[in-house]
């Protein structure tokens, strides 16, 4: 099994994906253990002094003015975890919780938090045992960290609350720890606070969304090319010299991908009558411009994620010179913004794909294709309602594009009076990515059927490879009406699993 070694200098996106989705094992580096021990010595020294230090010997948030005596500090750390584990609503996905826990461990191992090495090791042990704390949908405002989600994870480390075992059964966390030989942690000064105070949930969801969207943008280039081909459109607008004079990198990459898919096609540039088409519709002609802008948004979001992955987000933090200082690095605005940007780009990509699908189904605009791609229009409805489903998904994508980060709601007796809502931005982006996958799958379903209905003209080799692969995956071709939902589900799985991109790349080589 793949192993991820956690050091002091952050983590990579591939590390997050390996742990969250691949079940990779975690080891702490010797460097991380040494840094943990050194930072803990500083915290212990401060705890022994009579002067109050935030997070070490005081209350939290609006209660930070109270100095806590030594005999109450262990209780203080337990209490902050118990009281902050106040989430509600459905459980979030296992991969999200694993990413959340791993990223908190990444910050803990930076040596800036003052957490003892044994607490960090327990975090790794819980992940390695396949134990997943029960974390709920609601409870984070994206400031002072993803407090409630992280608290539910910390509660599991204490042997309290509920968690899911490796068999998928939810049970008391204490039972699961005992079964795997893991001793619950007894939190000491600052440790409860350090386990809660990070942007780890929203960052984990950002990293996973970036991986999914990377595949979806390639998939959208493929389906746009298939639709262009099915509509007998022109590929001249994809010429590299045209995109070089508007040098947005994403636009050039999308155009190059579409051109690669269409190489060798006998459909492009043909017409069903003698009236030449001077220009294709925007949804076809401007596909690289729209998808390209989304790709450039992805690039910006990836840069933000890389910076955050290298960060140590906690409050207060232990500095190399021995100071323990309060700060505002837990504010989720940098991550929240790009989560919202990605939801906007996803909505627009879905919107243009739906417009292309609608064009394929309209006999007045499809250049000779049968109405709704039906076998016997009137008797058969063809893909009429598949487009309804796609339209409903796009409408939902537009609602999900409303930014969460534009909102703020005060909390903690006005001490935390401006928050990022980054967790909410991440949750709605996950839904947007799911819906965008379905939208692209429906365009794929319509475009492949339309190409097969163009008799006498040979599609591009890459298009033929897609049609062969998608039919082999259980997505049926043209014919009389049938129960459509299974076909659409199979098309969704084909796109979601990366099979669409893989089928094309066998012919074209790697897409950009």
Buried (B, 14 or more C-beta within 10 A) or exposed (E): EEEBBBBBBBBBBBBBBBBBBBBBBBBBBEBBBEBBEBBBEBBBEBBEEEEBBBBBBBBBBEEBEEEBEEEEBBEBBBBBBBEBBEBEEEBBBBBBBBBBBBBBBBBBBBBBBBBBBEBBBBBBBBBBBBBBBBBBBBBBBBBBBBBBBBBBBBBBBBBBBBBBBEEEEEBBBBEBBEEBEBEBBEBBBBBBBBBBBBBBBBBBBBBBBBBBBBBBBBBBBBBBBBBBBBBBBBBEBBEEEBBEEEEBEBBBBBBBBBBBBBBBBEBBEBEEEEEEBEEBBEBBBBBBBBBBBBBBBBEEBBEBBBEBBEBBBBBBBBEEEEEBEEEEBBBBBBBBBBBBBBBBBBBBBBBBBBBBBBBBBEBEEBBEBBBBBBBEBEEBBBBBEBBEBBBBBBBBBBEBBEBBBEBBEEBBEEEBEEBBBBBBBBBBBBBBBBBBBBBBBBBBBBBBBBBBBBEEEEBBBBBBBBBEBBBEBEBBBBEEBEEBEEBBBBBBBBBBEBBBBEBBBEBBEEBB
